[in-house]
Amino acid sequence: MTDRAPAGPASPPFRPSMLIYDRRYRSMTFQVIVFIIVMSLVWWLIGNTITNLENLGKDIDFRFLFSRAGYDIPQQLIPYDNDDSHLRAAVIGLLNTLFVSFLGCIAATFLGVAVGVLRLSNNWLFARLMTIYVEIFRNIPLLLWILIIFAIFTEISPAPRAYRGEDAQNLFLGLIAPTNRYTSIPGIVAEHSPGVLQIGRIAIPWLAILFLGLLALAVVLRRWINARAQRVQNRTGRRPTTWWINLALFVVPPVAIWLIFGLRLTVPELTGFNFSGGINVDNSLVALWLALTLYTGAFIAEIVRAGILAVSKGQSEASFALGLRPNRTMNLVILPQALRVIVPPLISQYLNLTKNSSLAIAVGYMDLRGTLGGTTVNQTGRELEGILLMMLVYLAVSLMISGVMNIYNSRVKLKER
C-alpha cells in the first residue's frame, strides 16, 4: 500500500473581486484597461482627424503619388526627370537618405573607434587633442556643423575657373578639386568594359556586379576557412595559419579585375567652365556627410572608450605577460571583449545618424525629407499623407538597421553555459 501525498488546498471559486485583489489576475486586468484606454485614444484621434478633414473639404487620398512631380532633383542615384511621378521622386529621396546614412555610418565608425582608442593613449598630446575634438563636436548642435561646413565649401573654396592658368591653385593631392559648387574627385573607367545590365531606365555596370559577387564569395569563403581552422584547433590544439588566405581572398579578385579590364583612375580636368573626367559631387552631400561623420564620430568615440574601460585591466596585464605587444593586445584581447559593451549603444548612434540626415534640407540636399516631405507636400497639399508616409519609411528603415545590428550583437555577446 503506497502513501499518497496530501492534497493541497482547493482553489477558491472565481469571483469578480479577484480581478483587483488577486495578483494572479490583477496584472492582466491592468493590461486590458491600459489597452482599452490607448485604443480609445487612437480611435478618437483618427475620428477627429477625419472629421476635421471633411470640414475642410479634404479626404485621405494617396493617388497624388502617381501624378507628375514637375520638379528636378540634382542628386540622383537612379535616372529621374521632372516628368516622373511623385512616387519616383520619393524613391530618389529615400535612396539619397540611405546613401548618405550608409557613408556616414561607415566613416563615423572608423573615426569613432580611432578617436576612442587614442583618448586612452599614453601620449598626452594625442589624448588631449582627441578630448578637445570630442567635447567640441559633441556639444554643438549638428545643424550648426552642417551649416558651418557647407559655408566653408561655398564661401572659402575657389570657383572652378580658379584652377585655370599658370597661377592656378593645385588640386588637393593632385586628385581632388574642391570648388564653391561641387567637389570633383577621380573616377574609374575600364578600357575593356564588359558593358552594363539595363533594367528599365537603370544601367548597372557588369563590373560592379562582378565585384560585389566576388566580395560576397570572399566573405563566405573566409567564414568557412575560419570555421575549419577553429575545428582543427579544437581537435589538435594548433590553429592553422589562415591570415594569408583571408588576405588573398580580398586582394586577388580586385587586382585581377583591375588588370583584366584595364581599370584606371581619371583625374578631374578643367574643360571650359567645369571639371570633367572625374565625378562631381555636390557640396551639399559632402557637407552633410562630413557633419554627420564628425558629429556622430564624437559620440561613438565615447562609447568605444567606455567599452574599453569596461574590460578588466587584468586582461591587458595577462596578455602583456604572454608577450603580446600593446597593439596586438588591443586588437586581439581588449576590443573583442569591449564589443559586447559597445554594440548596443552603437545601434542607437546609427539610428540617430539616419534620422539626423533629415537635416539635409538645410543645405539643399534632396533626401526623403526634401522630396516627399518637402516639395511634394507643398505642390500637392497632401501634408497629412506625405508626413505619414515619411514617418512609416523612417520607422521601417530604423527597424531594419536595429534588426541587423541586433543580429550582430547576438553573435558577439557573451554566451552563457
MARLUM-150997 format. One line per 10 residues: number of its first residue (from 0); their letters; for each residue x, y, z of N, C-alpha, C. Coordinates in steps of 0.1 Angstrom, whole numbers. Example, Ala and Ser with C-alpha at 12.3 -4.5 7.8 and 13.67 -1.06 7.14 Angstrom:
<atoms>
0	as	132,-57,78,123,-45,78,132,-33,78  128,-22,71,137,-11,71,129,0,79
</atoms>
This chain:
<atoms>
0	mtdrapagpa	9,-12,0,0,0,0,9,12,0  7,21,-10,15,33,-11,9,45,-4  18,53,1,13,65,7,10,76,-3  -1,83,-2,-5,93,-11,-2,107,-5  4,116,-13,7,129,-8,-6,136,-5  -6,143,6,-19,151,10,-22,161,-1  -34,162,-4,-39,171,-14,-38,185,-9  -34,195,-18,-33,209,-14,-47,215,-12  -47,227,-7,-60,234,-6,-66,236,-19  -79,234,-20,-86,236,-32,-86,251,-36
10	sppfrpsmli	-85,254,-49,-86,268,-53,-99,274,-51  -100,286,-46,-113,292,-43,-120,295,-56  -133,294,-56,-141,298,-69,-138,312,-73  -139,314,-86,-136,327,-92,-147,337,-88  -142,349,-84,-152,360,-81,-147,372,-88  -156,381,-92,-151,393,-99,-141,402,-91  -142,401,-78,-133,410,-70,-119,405,-71  -117,392,-76,-103,387,-77,-96,394,-88  -103,400,-98,-96,408,-108,-88,419,-103  -91,424,-91,-84,435,-85,-75,431,-74
20	ydrryrsmtf	-80,422,-65,-73,418,-53,-64,406,-54  -66,398,-64,-58,386,-66,-47,389,-76  -35,387,-72,-24,391,-80,-22,382,-93  -29,370,-92,-29,362,-104,-36,368,-116  -46,376,-113,-54,383,-123,-52,398,-124  -46,404,-114,-45,418,-113,-37,424,-125  -25,418,-128,-17,423,-139,-24,423,-152  -31,412,-154,-38,411,-167,-50,421,-168  -56,424,-156,-67,434,-156,-61,447,-160  -50,451,-154,-44,464,-157,-40,465,-171
30	qvivfiivms	-34,454,-177,-30,455,-191,-43,457,-200  -54,450,-197,-66,451,-205,-71,466,-204  -71,471,-192,-75,485,-190,-67,495,-198  -54,494,-197,-45,503,-205,-47,501,-220  -48,489,-224,-50,486,-238,-63,493,-243  -74,492,-236,-86,498,-240,-85,513,-240  -78,519,-230,-76,534,-230,-68,538,-242  -57,531,-245,-48,535,-256,-56,534,-269  -63,523,-271,-71,521,-284,-82,531,-285  -88,535,-274,-98,545,-274,-93,559,-278
40	lvwwlignti	-81,562,-273,-74,574,-276,-70,575,-291  -65,563,-296,-61,563,-311,-74,564,-319  -85,557,-315,-97,558,-323,-103,572,-323  -102,579,-312,-106,593,-311,-98,602,-320  -84,600,-320,-76,608,-328,-79,606,-343  -80,594,-347,-83,591,-361,-97,597,-365  -107,595,-357,-120,600,-360,-120,615,-360  -113,622,-351,-112,636,-350,-105,642,-362  -94,635,-367,-87,639,-379,-96,638,-391  -103,627,-393,-111,625,-404,-123,636,-404
50	tnlenlgkdi	-128,639,-393,-139,649,-392,-134,662,-396  -122,666,-391,-117,679,-394,-113,680,-409  -108,669,-415,-105,670,-429,-118,671,-437  -129,665,-433,-141,666,-440,-147,680,-439  -145,687,-427,-149,701,-426,-141,710,-435  -129,706,-438,-120,714,-447,-122,710,-461  -131,701,-464,-133,696,-478,-122,687,-483  -115,681,-474,-104,672,-478,-107,657,-474  -100,648,-480,-100,634,-477,-86,628,-477  -85,616,-472,-72,609,-472,-71,602,-485
60	dfrflfsrag	-62,606,-494,-60,600,-507,-46,600,-511  -41,588,-515,-27,587,-519,-24,586,-534  -35,590,-541,-33,589,-556,-23,600,-561  -20,610,-553,-11,620,-557,3,615,-560  6,603,-554,19,597,-556,22,594,-571  11,592,-578,12,588,-592,10,599,-602  9,611,-597,8,623,-606,22,628,-609  23,637,-619,36,642,-623,42,651,-612  55,648,-610,62,656,-599,64,670,-604  71,672,-615,73,686,-620,84,693,-614
70	ydipqqlipy	93,687,-607,105,694,-602,117,685,-603  128,692,-604,141,685,-606,148,681,-593  156,671,-593,164,667,-582,178,666,-586  187,675,-581,201,675,-586,209,662,-583  206,656,-571,214,644,-567,205,632,-570  210,623,-579,202,611,-583,211,599,-584  207,588,-577,214,576,-578,208,567,-589  195,569,-593,189,563,-605,183,574,-613  180,571,-626,175,582,-635,162,587,-630  161,601,-632,148,608,-628,148,621,-636
80	dnddshlraa	136,625,-640,134,638,-646,120,643,-641  118,656,-643,106,662,-637,93,657,-643  93,649,-653,80,643,-658,77,630,-651  86,625,-642,83,613,-634,73,616,-623  68,606,-617,58,607,-606,64,611,-593  55,616,-584,59,619,-570,64,606,-563  59,595,-567,64,582,-561,79,580,-564  82,582,-577,96,580,-581,105,591,-574  100,603,-573,108,613,-566,110,610,-551  100,603,-545,102,599,-531,112,588,-531
90	vigllntlfv	112,579,-541,122,568,-541,136,574,-542  138,584,-551,151,591,-552,155,597,-539  146,603,-532,149,609,-519,153,598,-509  146,587,-509,149,576,-500,163,571,-503  166,569,-515,179,564,-519,190,574,-515  188,587,-516,197,597,-512,199,596,-497  188,594,-489,189,593,-475,197,581,-471  195,569,-477,202,557,-474,217,558,-478  219,565,-489,233,566,-494,241,574,-484  237,586,-480,244,595,-471,245,588,-457
100	sflgciaatf	234,581,-453,234,575,-440,245,563,-440  245,555,-450,255,544,-451,269,549,-451  272,560,-459,285,565,-459,289,571,-445  279,578,-439,281,584,-426,284,573,-415  276,562,-415,278,552,-405,292,546,-406  296,543,-419,309,537,-421,321,546,-416  320,559,-421,331,568,-417,331,571,-402  319,573,-396,318,577,-382,323,565,-374  321,553,-378,326,541,-370,341,541,-370  347,542,-382,362,542,-382,368,554,-374
110	lgvavgvlrl	362,566,-376,367,577,-368,364,576,-353  353,571,-350,350,570,-335,359,559,-328  361,548,-335,370,538,-329,384,543,-328  389,550,-338,403,556,-337,404,566,-326  394,575,-325,395,585,-315,393,580,-301  384,570,-300,382,564,-287,394,557,-282  401,550,-290,414,543,-286,424,554,-283  426,564,-291,436,574,-289,433,582,-276  421,584,-272,418,591,-260,424,583,-248  426,571,-249,432,563,-238,447,561,-240
120	snnwlfarlm	453,568,-250,467,567,-253,475,573,-242  487,567,-240,497,572,-230,503,585,-235  502,588,-248,507,601,-254,498,612,-249  503,621,-241,495,632,-235,489,641,-246  497,644,-256,492,653,-267,481,647,-275  482,635,-279,472,628,-287,459,627,-279  460,623,-266,449,621,-257,441,634,-255  449,645,-253,442,658,-251,436,664,-264  442,662,-276,436,666,-288,423,659,-291  423,646,-289,411,638,-291,400,642,-281
130	tiyveifrni	404,646,-269,394,650,-259,388,664,-264  396,673,-269,391,685,-274,381,683,-286  385,674,-295,376,671,-306,363,666,-301  363,656,-292,350,650,-287,342,661,-281  347,669,-272,340,679,-265,334,690,-274  342,694,-284,337,704,-293,325,699,-301  327,688,-308,317,683,-317,305,677,-310  307,672,-298,295,666,-291,286,677,-285  291,689,-283,283,699,-275,278,710,-284  280,709,-297,274,719,-306,264,712,-315
140	plllwiliif	252,718,-316,242,711,-324,246,708,-338  241,696,-343,245,691,-356,242,701,-367  230,708,-366,226,717,-377,236,728,-379  242,733,-368,252,743,-369,265,738,-376  269,725,-374,280,720,-380,277,718,-395  265,714,-399,262,713,-413,263,726,-420  258,737,-414,258,750,-420,272,755,-421  280,753,-410,294,758,-410,302,751,-421  301,738,-422,309,731,-432,305,734,-446  291,736,-448,286,740,-461,291,754,-465
150	aifteispap	291,763,-455,296,777,-457,311,777,-461  319,768,-454,333,767,-458,335,763,-472  327,753,-477,328,749,-491,324,759,-501  313,767,-497,307,776,-507,314,790,-506  319,794,-495,325,807,-494,340,807,-495  347,797,-490,361,797,-490,367,790,-502  361,779,-507,366,772,-518,365,780,-531  375,779,-539,376,787,-552,365,782,-562  363,791,-571,354,787,-583,362,778,-592  355,770,-600,362,761,-609,372,768,-618
160	rayrgedaqn	369,780,-622,378,787,-631,392,791,-625  392,790,-611,404,794,-604,415,783,-606  411,772,-612,421,761,-614,427,762,-628  425,773,-635,430,775,-649,442,784,-648  452,782,-657,463,791,-658,475,787,-651  486,794,-652,498,790,-646,498,792,-631  490,803,-627,489,805,-612,477,799,-606  472,789,-613,460,782,-607,464,774,-594  454,773,-586,455,766,-574,456,751,-577  465,744,-571,467,730,-574,456,721,-568
170	lflgliaptn	453,710,-575,443,701,-569,449,695,-556  440,692,-547,444,686,-534,449,672,-537  461,670,-533,468,657,-535,469,654,-550  467,664,-559,467,662,-573,456,654,-578  446,651,-570,434,643,-575,421,650,-572  419,658,-562,407,663,-558,406,678,-559  395,683,-565,394,697,-567,381,703,-560  383,708,-548,372,714,-541,368,728,-547  356,730,-550,351,742,-556,339,748,-548  335,760,-551,323,765,-544,310,760,-548
180	rytsipgiva	310,751,-558,298,745,-563,297,730,-561  309,723,-563,310,709,-561,324,705,-558  326,693,-555,339,687,-552,342,677,-563  352,679,-571,355,669,-582,365,659,-577  362,647,-578,370,636,-573,373,626,-585  384,618,-584,387,609,-595,376,599,-598  375,595,-610,366,584,-614,374,572,-618  367,561,-620,373,549,-625,367,545,-638  375,543,-648,370,538,-661,377,525,-665  371,517,-673,376,505,-678,379,506,-693
190	ehspgvlqig	391,503,-697,395,503,-711,388,492,-719  385,480,-712,378,469,-718,366,467,-710  356,475,-711,344,475,-703,335,463,-708  329,455,-699,320,445,-704,306,450,-706  304,463,-704,290,468,-707,282,469,-694  269,471,-696,260,474,-685,248,464,-686  242,462,-674,230,455,-673,218,465,-673  210,465,-683,199,475,-684,187,469,-678  182,476,-668,169,472,-661,160,484,-662  152,485,-672,143,497,-674,152,508,-677
200	riaipwlail	151,519,-669,160,531,-671,173,530,-663  174,519,-655,186,518,-647,197,510,-653  209,515,-654,220,508,-660,230,505,-649  232,492,-647,241,487,-637,254,481,-644  266,487,-642,278,481,-648,280,467,-644  284,458,-654,287,444,-651,299,443,-642  308,453,-643,320,453,-634,316,454,-619  306,463,-617,301,464,-603,295,451,-598  287,445,-607,280,432,-603,291,422,-600  301,421,-609,312,411,-607,319,414,-594
210	flgllalavv	323,426,-591,330,430,-579,322,426,-567  309,430,-566,301,426,-555,299,411,-553  298,404,-564,297,390,-564,309,383,-558  321,388,-563,334,382,-557,336,386,-543  331,398,-539,332,402,-525,323,393,-516  311,390,-520,302,382,-513,308,368,-512  314,363,-523,320,350,-523,332,349,-513  340,360,-513,352,361,-504,347,360,-489  336,367,-486,331,367,-472,327,353,-468  320,346,-477,315,332,-474,327,323,-473
220	lrrwinaraq	337,324,-482,349,315,-481,357,318,-468  358,331,-464,365,335,-452,359,328,-440  345,329,-439,339,323,-428,341,308,-428  341,301,-439,343,287,-440,357,283,-436  367,291,-440,381,288,-437,383,290,-422  378,301,-416,380,303,-402,373,292,-394  361,288,-398,354,277,-391,362,264,-391  367,261,-403,375,249,-404,388,250,-396  394,262,-395,406,264,-387,403,262,-372  391,267,-368,386,265,-354,384,250,-351
230	rvqnrtgrrp	379,243,-360,377,228,-358,390,221,-356  400,225,-365,413,219,-364,419,222,-351  418,235,-346,424,239,-333,417,231,-322  404,229,-322,397,222,-312,402,207,-311  405,202,-323,408,188,-324,423,185,-320  432,194,-325,446,192,-323,453,201,-314  447,213,-311,453,222,-302,461,232,-309  463,231,-322,471,240,-330,462,246,-342  463,259,-343,454,266,-353,462,268,-366  457,263,-377,464,266,-390,465,281,-393
240	ttwwinlalf	476,284,-400,478,298,-404,468,301,-416  459,311,-414,449,314,-424,449,329,-428  458,337,-422,457,352,-425,461,355,-439  470,347,-445,474,350,-459,463,346,-469  456,335,-465,444,331,-474,433,341,-473  430,346,-461,420,356,-460,424,369,-467  437,373,-466,441,385,-473,440,383,-488  444,371,-493,443,369,-507,429,369,-513  419,364,-504,405,364,-509,400,378,-512  405,388,-505,400,402,-506,409,411,-515
250	vvppvaiwli	422,406,-518,431,414,-526,432,409,-540  432,395,-542,434,390,-555,423,393,-565  410,391,-561,399,395,-571,400,409,-576  401,419,-567,401,433,-572,413,436,-581  425,430,-578,437,432,-586,435,425,-600  428,413,-600,426,406,-612,416,414,-621  406,420,-615,396,428,-623,403,440,-628  412,446,-620,419,458,-624,428,455,-636  435,444,-636,444,441,-647,436,436,-660  426,427,-658,419,421,-669,412,432,-677
260	fglrltvpel	404,441,-670,396,450,-677,402,464,-679  415,465,-674,422,477,-677,416,489,-669  414,488,-657,408,499,-649,419,510,-647  415,522,-647,424,533,-644,416,545,-638  424,553,-631,418,565,-625,418,576,-635  407,584,-635,406,595,-644,407,608,-635  417,616,-636,419,627,-627,410,639,-633  403,646,-624,395,657,-629,403,668,-637  398,672,-649,405,682,-657,395,693,-660  399,705,-659,391,717,-662,389,718,-677
270	tgfnfsggin	377,717,-682,374,719,-696,363,729,-697  366,741,-702,356,751,-702,354,758,-688  342,757,-683,339,763,-670,337,753,-659  339,740,-662,336,729,-653,347,719,-654  348,710,-644,357,699,-644,350,687,-651  358,679,-658,353,667,-665,363,656,-663  359,644,-666,369,633,-664,368,626,-651  362,632,-641,360,626,-628,346,626,-624  343,627,-611,330,627,-605,328,640,-598  318,647,-601,315,660,-595,304,658,-584
280	vdnslvalwl	308,658,-571,300,655,-560,295,669,-555  281,670,-554,275,683,-549,280,686,-535  283,698,-532,288,703,-519,278,700,-508  265,700,-511,255,697,-501,257,683,-495  260,673,-504,262,660,-500,275,659,-492  286,665,-496,299,665,-489,298,671,-476  291,683,-475,290,689,-462,281,681,-452  270,676,-457,262,667,-449,269,655,-444  276,648,-453,284,636,-449,294,639,-439  302,650,-441,313,654,-431,307,657,-418
290	altlytgafi	296,665,-418,290,669,-405,285,657,-397  277,648,-404,272,636,-398,284,627,-392  294,626,-400,306,618,-396,313,624,-384  316,637,-384,323,643,-373,315,643,-360  302,646,-362,293,647,-350,291,634,-344  287,624,-352,284,611,-347,297,604,-342  308,606,-349,320,600,-345,325,604,-331  321,616,-327,324,621,-313,317,612,-303  304,609,-305,296,601,-296,301,586,-296  305,581,-308,310,567,-309,323,566,-302
300	aeivragila	331,577,-303,344,576,-295,342,575,-281  332,581,-275,329,580,-261,324,566,-258  316,560,-267,311,546,-265,323,537,-265  332,538,-275,344,529,-276,352,531,-263  355,543,-259,363,545,-247,357,538,-235  344,540,-233,337,533,-222,337,518,-223  336,513,-235,337,498,-237,350,493,-233  361,500,-237,375,495,-234,377,496,-219  373,507,-213,375,508,-198,367,497,-191  356,492,-197,348,482,-190,355,468,-189
310	vskgqseasf	365,466,-198,373,454,-198,383,454,-186  383,444,-179,392,443,-167,407,446,-171  414,454,-163,428,457,-165,436,444,-165  431,434,-157,439,421,-157,440,415,-170  431,417,-179,432,411,-193,444,417,-200  446,430,-199,458,436,-205,471,431,-199  471,430,-186,483,425,-179,486,411,-182  476,403,-184,478,389,-187,484,388,-202  478,396,-211,483,395,-225,498,400,-225  501,411,-217,515,415,-217,524,405,-211
320	alglrpnrtm	519,397,-201,527,387,-195,530,376,-205  521,374,-215,523,364,-225,532,369,-237  536,381,-236,545,387,-246,538,394,-258  525,396,-257,518,404,-268,521,418,-267  523,424,-278,526,439,-279,513,446,-277  514,459,-273,502,467,-270,491,467,-281  496,469,-294,487,469,-305,480,456,-307  487,445,-305,481,431,-306,472,429,-295  475,434,-283,466,432,-272,453,439,-274  454,452,-280,442,459,-282,433,452,-293
330	nlvilpqalr	439,447,-303,431,441,-314,426,427,-311  434,419,-303,430,405,-301,424,402,-287  426,411,-278,421,408,-264,411,419,-260  414,431,-261,406,442,-255,393,445,-263  395,448,-276,384,452,-285,373,441,-286  377,428,-288,367,418,-289,358,417,-277  364,419,-265,355,419,-253,348,432,-251  354,443,-255,347,456,-254,335,457,-264  335,449,-275,323,449,-284,310,446,-277  311,437,-267,298,434,-260,292,446,-253
340	vivpplisqy	300,455,-250,295,468,-243,293,478,-254  300,478,-264,300,489,-274,288,488,-283  284,476,-288,275,474,-298,261,479,-295  255,476,-283,241,481,-280,240,497,-281  248,505,-275,247,519,-277,251,524,-291  259,516,-298,263,519,-312,251,518,-321  242,509,-318,229,508,-326,222,521,-325  221,527,-313,214,540,-312,220,551,-320  233,551,-321,240,561,-328,238,560,-343  237,548,-348,234,545,-362,220,550,-365
350	lnltknssla	211,548,-356,197,552,-358,196,567,-358  204,573,-348,204,588,-347,209,594,-360  220,588,-365,226,594,-377,216,593,-389  209,582,-390,200,581,-401,189,591,-400  184,593,-388,173,602,-387,178,617,-387  190,619,-383,196,633,-384,199,637,-398  200,627,-407,202,630,-421,190,639,-427  179,639,-420,168,647,-425,171,662,-424  182,666,-417,186,680,-417,192,684,-430  193,675,-439,199,678,-452,191,689,-459
360	iavgymdlrg	179,692,-456,171,702,-462,177,716,-460  186,717,-449,192,730,-446,202,734,-456  208,724,-464,218,727,-474,214,723,-488  201,720,-489,196,717,-503,198,703,-508  202,694,-499,204,680,-504,190,673,-503  186,668,-515,172,663,-517,171,649,-512  169,647,-499,167,634,-493,152,632,-492  148,622,-484,134,619,-483,126,631,-477  132,638,-468,125,650,-462,124,661,-473  133,662,-481,133,673,-491,123,670,-503
370	tlggttvnqt	121,657,-506,113,653,-517,98,650,-512  96,639,-506,83,635,-501,78,645,-491  86,648,-481,81,657,-470,83,672,-473  88,675,-484,90,689,-488,83,694,-500  90,692,-511,84,697,-524,71,691,-528  70,677,-526,58,670,-530,46,675,-521  48,676,-508,38,681,-499,33,695,-503  43,704,-506,40,718,-510,32,719,-523  35,710,-532,29,710,-545,15,704,-545  13,694,-538,0,686,-538,-9,690,-527
380	grelegillm	-4,696,-516,-13,700,-505,-16,688,-496  -10,676,-499,-13,664,-491,-4,663,-480  -4,672,-471,6,672,-460,4,660,-450  -8,657,-447,-10,645,-438,-5,632,-444  -9,630,-457,-5,617,-463,11,617,-465  16,628,-469,31,629,-470,39,627,-458  34,633,-447,41,631,-434,39,617,-429  27,612,-430,25,598,-426,34,588,-433  35,590,-446,44,581,-454,58,582,-450  62,595,-448,76,597,-444,79,591,-430
390	mlvylavslm	70,592,-421,71,586,-408,73,570,-409  64,564,-417,64,550,-419,78,545,-425  83,553,-435,95,549,-441,107,550,-431  107,561,-424,118,562,-414,117,551,-403  105,548,-400,103,537,-390,108,524,-396  104,521,-408,109,509,-414,124,508,-415  130,519,-420,145,519,-421,151,517,-407  146,524,-397,152,523,-384,151,509,-378  139,503,-381,137,489,-376,146,479,-383  149,481,-396,158,473,-403,172,474,-398
400	isgvmniyns	177,487,-396,190,489,-390,191,482,-377  181,484,-368,181,479,-355,182,463,-355  174,458,-365,173,443,-366,187,437,-370  193,443,-380,206,439,-385,217,440,-373  217,451,-367,227,453,-356,224,444,-344  211,441,-341,208,432,-330,213,417,-334  212,414,-346,217,401,-350,232,400,-348  239,411,-352,254,411,-349,257,411,-334  248,418,-327,250,419,-312,249,405,-306  239,397,-311,237,384,-305,249,375,-308
410	rvklker	256,378,-319,268,370,-322,280,373,-314  281,386,-309,293,389,-302,291,390,-287  279,389,-282,276,389,-268,281,377,-261  283,378,-248,289,367,-240,278,356,-240  283,344,-243,274,332,-243,275,325,-230  264,323,-223,264,316,-210,263,301,-212  269,294,-204,269,279,-205,263,273,-192
</atoms>
